[in-house]
Amino acid sequence: MSERSELINGHGGVRPYGDTRDDGMVQCSFTLPLPHDARAEAAALDLARKMGLDPATIVHARAIGEDFTFFVVYGRVGHVIDSSAIEVPEREFPLLGPAEINRAIRARLRRRLVVVGACIGSDAHTVGIDAILNVKGFAGEKGLEYYHEMEVHNLGAQVEIDELVRAAREHGADAVLVSQIVTQRDAHLRNTAAAAAALAVVYPPEHRPLLVVGGPRFDPASAADLGADRVFTRGTTPREVASYLAYAIGRRAA
């Protein structure tokens, strides 16, 4: 029996599901900088085959202006994933309720926990930072403004990093929350690393505010590489962030 068959028949092996189980069928979309014609469609199929789709079929093609074509391609991949070998970061802190979070902050800090948050750089999308900070919250949970043991300062969108650092110092921030939705050319990674470096310049390590970063394209395992304390990705709720802050601040105060 081949390694592929052993994986599929075992507990950890998985393949994409399209028409029937384990058939390996996937659908993907992409844009080519070519006008929509027979050559563009042939190029799309060639690309799909080089991506490992065999056979590949174009199920949708549409011109985008004069010089670009958008494609949706359907095809079979031969790859098998051993899901049992995949390591997923585990949440190391307990998920608490609002009353428990308030009690934890009060017991550990004996004052309100100060949070400064913003979308930095050219990012004008406030939906993420507002979902976490504003009292209306997200997914049925109240934002950090709801917690009476937190003092929240939402700086909004397109905030320069120097302005963020100044606000953190002015308000005596315990935590700085950065939201990044715009990811073109890895802008979210560059901005986060720049924010971490700017905070490190003005704060000694033992007094630097927690740097908590969130956005749909972040890898939760990338915190250390970016110079952040914690990275949250899509689907994160305000209570998760609040629970983390109570946990992390408590560890610092211990």
ROTITI-165831 format. One line per 8 residues: their letters; for each residue z negated, y, x negated of N, C-alpha, C, CB. Coordinates in steps of 0.1 Angstrom, whole numbers, m for minus. Glycine has a CB too. Layout:
% residues N
a	Z:Y:X:Z:Y:X:Z:Y:X:Z:Y:X  ... $
This chain:
% residues 254
mserseli	0:m12:m9:0:0:0:0:12:m9:m12:0:10  8:22:m6:9:34:m14:m3:43:m12:22:42:m10  m5:52:m22:m16:61:m21:m15:70:m8:m17:71:m33  m3:74:m4:m1:82:8:m5:74:20:14:86:9  m1:61:21:m5:53:32:m20:50:33:2:40:32  m26:48:21:m40:46:21:m48:59:26:m45:43:6  m43:70:22:m49:83:27:m48:84:42:m43:95:20  m36:82:47:m34:84:61:m42:74:69:m19:82:65 $
nghggvrp	m43:61:65:m50:51:72:m65:52:69:m45:37:68  m69:59:59:m83:60:56:m90:71:64:m85:63:41  m101:75:60:m109:85:68:m105:100:64:m124:84:65  m100:102:52:m98:116:48:m84:121:49:m103:118:34  m74:112:50:m60:116:49:m55:122:62:m51:105:45  m49:134:61:m43:140:73:m29:146:69:m52:152:78  m20:146:79:m7:152:78:m5:161:90:4:142:77  4:171:89:6:179:101:11:171:113:16:190:98 $
ygdtrddg	8:176:125:12:170:137:22:179:144:m1:168:146  34:173:147:44:180:155:47:174:168:57:182:147  56:164:168:59:156:180:50:144:182:74:152:179  47:137:171:39:125:171:29:126:160:47:112:171  18:119:161:7:119:151:13:115:137:m4:110:155  9:123:127:12:121:113:27:121:110:7:107:109  35:129:119:49:129:116:52:140:105:57:132:129  43:148:102:45:158:91:53:170:95:51:152:80 $
mvqcsftl	55:172:108:63:183:112:56:197:112:69:181:126  62:207:106:56:220:105:66:231:109:51:223:91  61:242:113:70:254:116:65:265:108:70:257:131  75:272:102:71:284:94:82:295:96:70:281:79  78:307:93:86:319:95:87:327:82:82:327:107  98:334:80:99:342:68:111:352:71:101:334:55  112:362:62:123:371:63:131:371:50:118:386:66  144:371:50:152:372:38:159:385:38:162:360:38 $
plphdara	161:391:26:168:404:25:183:402:25:164:412:13  188:396:36:202:393:37:206:396:52:205:378:34  219:401:54:224:403:67:225:390:74:237:411:68  224:390:88:224:377:95:238:372:96:218:379:109  241:362:88:254:355:89:253:341:84:265:363:80  264:334:82:263:320:78:257:318:65:277:314:79  259:327:56:253:326:42:238:328:43:259:337:33  233:337:51:219:339:53:212:326:58:216:351:62 $
eaaaldla	219:320:68:213:308:74:213:296:64:221:303:86  224:295:56:224:285:45:213:287:35:238:285:38  211:300:31:200:304:22:187:300:27:201:319:18  184:302:40:172:299:47:169:284:46:171:304:61  179:276:49:178:262:48:175:257:34:190:255:54  182:263:25:180:259:11:165:262:6:190:267:1  160:274:11:147:278:8:137:268:14:144:292:12  139:264:27:131:255:34:130:241:27:136:253:48 $
rkmgldpa	142:237:22:142:224:15:134:225:2:156:220:12  135:236:m5:128:238:m18:113:239:m15:133:250:m25  109:243:m3:95:244:1:90:230:5:93:254:13  98:220:5:94:207:8:97:202:22:80:206:6  104:210:30:108:206:44:121:198:44:109:219:53  120:186:48:132:177:47:131:166:58:134:171:33  139:167:68:150:176:71:144:189:76:160:171:80  152:200:75:148:213:80:158:218:90:146:223:68 $
tivharai	153:225:100:162:230:110:158:245:113:161:222:123  168:253:115:166:267:119:165:267:134:177:277:114  153:271:139:152:272:154:153:286:159:138:266:158  152:296:150:154:310:154:159:318:143:141:315:160  168:327:145:173:336:135:176:349:141:185:330:127  171:360:136:174:373:142:175:384:132:162:377:152  186:392:133:188:403:124:177:413:126:202:409:126  172:419:115:163:430:115:170:441:107:149:426:107 $
gedftffv	176:450:115:184:460:109:197:454:104:177:467:98  203:460:94:216:456:88:214:446:77:224:467:84  203:447:70:202:440:57:191:429:56:200:450:46  185:426:68:174:416:67:176:406:79:160:423:68  171:394:77:171:384:88:158:377:88:183:374:86  152:376:100:140:369:103:143:354:108:131:376:113  137:344:101:139:331:105:126:323:109:145:323:93  128:314:118:118:304:121:124:291:118:112:305:136 $
vygrvghv	118:283:110:123:270:105:113:259:109:126:270:90  119:247:113:111:236:117:115:224:108:112:233:132  106:217:103:109:205:94:98:197:91:116:210:82  100:186:83:90:176:80:86:178:65:96:162:82  73:177:63:67:177:49:62:164:46:56:188:48  63:160:34:58:147:30:44:147:24:67:141:20  37:158:24:24:159:18:13:153:27:21:174:15  4:147:20:m8:142:27:m21:149:21:m10:127:26 $
idssaiev	m30:154:29:m42:161:24:m54:152:26:m44:174:32  m61:150:15:m74:143:15:m85:152:19:m77:136:1  m88:153:32:m97:163:37:m111:160:32:m97:163:52  m114:147:29:m128:144:24:m130:149:10:m129:129:23  m120:153:3:m121:158:m11:m122:174:m11:m110:154:m20  m120:180:0:m120:195:1:m135:200:1:m112:200:13  m137:210:m8:m151:216:m8:m151:229:m1:m155:218:m23  m159:230:9:m160:242:17:m174:249:14:m159:239:32 $
perefpll	m174:262:11:m187:269:9:m196:268:21:m185:283:5  m209:263:19:m218:262:30:m226:275:32:m228:250:28  m229:279:44:m238:290:46:m252:288:41:m238:294:61  m256:296:31:m269:293:25:m281:300:31:m268:297:10  m278:307:42:m289:315:49:m290:310:63:m287:330:48  m302:311:69:m303:307:84:m297:318:93:m318:305:87  m291:314:104:m286:323:114:m297:326:123:m273:316:121  m301:339:123:m313:343:131:m309:351:143:m322:352:122 $
gpaeinra	m318:352:152:m316:361:164:m320:375:161:m324:356:176  m316:385:169:m319:399:166:m334:402:164:m315:407:177  m343:396:172:m357:398:170:m362:392:157:m365:392:182  m357:381:153:m361:375:140:m356:383:129:m356:360:139  m344:388:130:m339:397:119:m347:409:117:m324:400:122  m350:416:128:m359:428:128:m372:425:121:m361:434:141  m378:414:125:m391:410:120:m390:407:105:m397:398:127  m379:400:101:m378:397:87:m376:410:78:m366:388:85 $
irarlrrr	m368:419:83:m366:432:75:m380:439:74:m356:440:82  m387:440:86:m399:448:86:m409:441:76:m405:448:100  m410:428:76:m420:421:68:m416:423:53:m420:407:71  m403:423:50:m399:422:36:m398:436:29:m386:415:34  m393:446:37:m390:459:32:m401:469:36:m377:464:37  m407:467:47:m417:476:53:m411:490:56:m429:478:44  m398:490:58:m391:502:62:m377:497:67:m388:512:50  m369:507:72:m356:503:78:m346:500:66:m350:514:86 $
lvvvgaci	m338:490:69:m327:486:59:m316:495:61:m323:471:61  m311:502:51:m301:512:52:m287:506:48:m303:524:42  m278:507:57:m264:502:56:m254:513:56:m261:491:67  m245:513:46:m234:523:46:m221:514:47:m234:532:34  m212:517:56:m200:509:57:m187:518:59:m201:500:69  m176:512:54:m163:520:55:m152:511:53:m163:531:45  m140:516:57:m127:510:53:m122:519:42:m116:510:65  m120:513:30:m117:521:18:m102:522:15:m125:516:7 $
gsdahtvg	m99:531:6:m85:533:2:m77:538:13:m79:520:m3  m64:533:15:m55:538:25:m57:531:38:m41:537:20  m66:521:39:m68:513:51:m73:521:62:m78:501:48  m65:522:73:m69:530:85:m74:521:96:m57:539:89  m76:509:94:m79:499:105:m94:498:106:m73:485:103  m100:504:116:m115:504:118:m120:493:126:m119:517:123  m111:485:132:m115:475:142:m126:465:136:m104:467:147  m124:462:123:m133:452:116:m147:458:114:m127:448:104 $
idailnvk	m147:470:108:m160:476:104:m167:481:117:m158:488:95  m159:485:127:m166:489:140:m172:477:147:m155:496:149  m165:466:146:m170:454:153:m183:449:147:m160:442:152  m185:452:134:m198:448:128:m208:458:129:m195:444:113  m205:471:128:m215:481:128:m218:488:141:m210:492:119  m208:490:150:m210:497:162:m219:489:172:m197:501:169  m227:496:180:m236:488:189:m229:479:198:m244:498:196  m216:483:202:m209:474:212:m206:461:206:m196:481:216 $
gfagekgl	m204:460:192:m203:447:186:m190:439:188:m214:439:190  m192:426:188:m180:417:188:m184:403:193:m173:417:174  m176:397:200:m178:383:204:m191:381:212:m178:373:192  m195:391:220:m207:390:228:m220:394:220:m208:377:233  m218:398:207:m230:401:199:m230:416:196:m230:393:186  m242:422:197:m243:436:193:m242:439:179:m257:442:198  m236:451:175:m234:454:161:m247:458:155:m224:465:160  m247:461:142:m259:464:134:m266:477:139:m255:466:119 $
eyyhemev	m259:486:145:m266:497:151:m276:493:161:m256:507:157  m275:482:167:m284:477:177:m298:473:172:m278:465:185  m298:470:159:m311:465:152:m319:477:149:m308:456:140  m331:478:155:m339:490:153:m345:490:139:m350:490:163  m344:479:131:m349:480:117:m338:482:107:m356:466:114  m326:487:113:m315:490:104:m311:505:107:m303:481:106  m308:512:96:m302:526:97:m288:525:92:m310:536:88  m278:527:101:m264:524:99:m256:537:98:m258:515:110 $
hnlgaqve	m248:538:87:m239:550:85:m225:544:84:m243:558:72  m217:547:94:m203:542:95:m194:554:91:m199:537:109  m188:553:79:m180:564:74:m166:564:79:m180:563:59  m162:553:86:m149:553:92:m138:548:82:m145:566:97  m126:553:84:m114:547:77:m109:557:66:m103:545:87  m101:551:57:m94:558:46:m105:566:38:m84:567:52  m115:559:35:m126:565:27:m124:562:12:m140:560:31  m123:573:4:m122:571:m10:m134:564:m16:m119:585:m17 $
idelvraa	m132:557:m27:m143:549:m33:m154:558:m38:m138:540:m44  m150:570:m44:m160:579:m49:m169:584:m37:m154:591:m56  m162:587:m26:m170:591:m14:m179:581:m9:m160:595:m3  m175:568:m9:m184:557:m5:m196:556:m14:m176:544:m5  m194:558:m27:m205:557:m36:m215:568:m34:m200:557:m51  m209:580:m32:m218:592:m30:m226:590:m17:m209:605:m28  m220:585:m7:m228:583:6:m238:572:4:m218:578:17  m235:562:m4:m245:552:m7:m258:558:m14:m239:540:m15 $
rehgadav	m255:566:m23:m266:572:m31:m274:582:m22:m261:580:m43  m266:590:m14:m272:600:m6:m282:594:5:m262:608:1  m278:583:11:m285:577:21:m295:566:16:m276:570:31  m295:564:3:m304:553:m3:m300:539:3:m318:557:0  m287:536:2:m282:524:8:m288:511:2:m267:523:8  m292:502:10:m296:489:5:m284:480:5:m307:482:14  m274:483:14:m262:475:14:m250:483:17:m263:464:25  m239:480:11:m226:487:13:m217:477:19:m220:494:0 $
lvsqivtq	m211:480:31:m202:471:37:m188:477:36:m206:469:52  m179:469:31:m165:473:29:m156:464:38:m160:473:15  m147:470:46:m138:463:54:m124:466:49:m139:466:69  m116:455:48:m102:457:43:m93:448:52:m101:453:28  m84:455:59:m74:448:68:m61:448:61:m73:454:81  m57:459:55:m44:460:48:m44:452:35:m41:475:45  m35:443:34:m35:434:22:m22:434:14:m37:420:27  m13:443:18:0:443:10:m2:445:m5:9:454:15 $
rdahlrnt	5:436:m12:4:437:m27:m11:435:m32:10:449:m33  m19:428:m24:m33:425:m28:m41:438:m29:m33:418:m41  m38:448:m20:m46:460:m20:m61:457:m17:m40:470:m10  m63:448:m8:m77:445:m5:m85:440:m17:m78:434:6  m79:432:m26:m86:427:m38:m88:438:m48:m77:416:m44  m78:446:m50:m79:457:m60:m90:467:m55:m66:465:m62  m89:471:m42:m99:481:m37:m113:475:m38:m96:484:m22  m115:463:m35:m129:457:m35:m134:457:m50:m129:443:m30 $
aaaaaala	m125:452:m59:m130:452:m73:m133:466:m78:m119:446:m82  m125:476:m74:m127:490:m78:m140:495:m72:m115:499:m73  m143:492:m60:m156:496:m54:m168:490:m61:m157:492:m39  m167:477:m65:m177:470:m72:m179:477:m86:m174:455:m74  m168:480:m92:m169:487:m105:m176:500:m104:m156:488:m112  m172:508:m94:m177:521:m92:m192:521:m89:m170:529:m80  m197:511:m81:m211:510:m79:m219:506:m91:m214:499:m68  m213:498:m100:m219:493:m112:m221:505:m122:m211:482:m119 $
vvyppehr	m212:515:m121:m213:526:m130:m225:535:m127:m200:535:m129  m229:537:m114:m239:546:m111:m253:539:m108:m235:554:m99  m253:526:m106:m265:519:m104:m268:508:m115:m264:512:m90  m280:507:m119:m284:496:m128:m283:483:m119:m298:498:m135  m281:472:m126:m279:459:m118:m290:457:m108:m277:448:m127  m302:459:m112:m314:456:m103:m315:465:m92:m327:456:m111  m308:476:m92:m310:486:m81:m296:488:m73:m314:499:m86  m286:481:m77:m273:483:m70:m274:477:m56:m262:476:m77 $
pllvvggp	m269:485:m46:m269:480:m32:m261:467:m31:m263:490:m22  m264:458:m22:m256:447:m19:m242:451:m15:m262:438:m7  m232:445:m21:m218:448:m17:m213:436:m9:m209:450:m30  m211:439:4:m206:429:14:m192:433:18:m216:428:26  m183:424:17:m169:426:20:m164:418:31:m161:425:7  m155:423:39:m150:415:50:m135:418:53:m158:417:62  m128:408:58:m114:410:62:m107:397:64:m106:418:51  m97:396:71:m91:383:75:m84:376:64:m81:386:86 $
rfdpasaa	m80:383:53:m73:376:42:m82:373:30:m61:385:38  m95:375:31:m103:372:19:m107:357:19:m116:380:20  m109:352:7:m114:339:5:m129:340:3:m108:332:m8  m137:334:11:m152:335:10:m157:331:m3:m159:326:21  m150:323:m11:m155:318:m24:m151:328:m35:m148:305:m27  m145:340:m32:m141:349:m42:m151:360:m45:m128:355:m38  m163:359:m40:m172:370:m41:m175:374:m56:m185:367:m35  m178:364:m64:m181:366:m78:m169:372:m86:m185:353:m85 $
dlgadrvf	m157:367:m83:m146:373:m90:m143:387:m86:m133:365:m86  m147:391:m74:m145:405:m70:m156:414:m73:m142:405:m55  m167:409:m78:m179:417:m80:m187:420:m68:m175:430:m87  m185:412:m57:m193:414:m45:m204:404:m44:m183:413:m33  m213:407:m35:m224:397:m33:m221:387:m22:m237:405:m29  m212:391:m13:m208:382:m2:m195:386:3:m219:382:9  m187:376:7:m174:379:13:m173:372:27:m162:374:4  m170:379:37:m169:373:50:m154:374:54:m178:381:61 $
trgttpre	m149:364:62:m135:364:66:m134:365:81:m128:352:60  m122:362:86:m120:363:100:m130:355:109:m105:359:104  m133:361:120:m142:355:130:m157:357:127:m139:340:129  m160:364:117:m174:367:114:m180:376:125:m175:374:100  m192:373:129:m199:381:139:m209:390:133:m205:372:150  m214:400:141:m224:409:136:m237:402:132:m227:420:146  m240:392:140:m253:385:137:m252:377:124:m256:375:149  m241:372:120:m240:365:107:m242:375:96:m226:359:106 $
vasylaya	m236:387:97:m238:398:87:m253:402:87:m229:410:89  m259:404:98:m273:409:99:m282:398:93:m277:412:113  m279:385:96:m287:374:91:m286:374:76:m283:361:97  m274:376:70:m272:376:56:m280:387:50:m257:376:52  m279:399:55:m286:410:49:m301:408:49:m283:423:57  m307:403:60:m321:400:60:m325:390:50:m325:395:74  m316:380:48:m319:369:38:m318:375:24:m309:358:40  m307:382:21:m304:387:7:m314:397:3:m290:392:6 $
igrraa	m318:407:12:m328:417:9:m341:410:7:m328:427:21  m344:400:15:m357:393:13:m358:387:0:m358:383:24  m347:381:m5:m347:375:m19:m349:385:m29:m334:367:m21  m343:397:m27:m345:408:m37:m359:413:m37:m335:419:m35  m365:413:m25:m379:419:m24:m389:409:m29:m382:423:m10  m386:396:m30:m396:386:m33:m400:387:m48:m390:372:m31 $
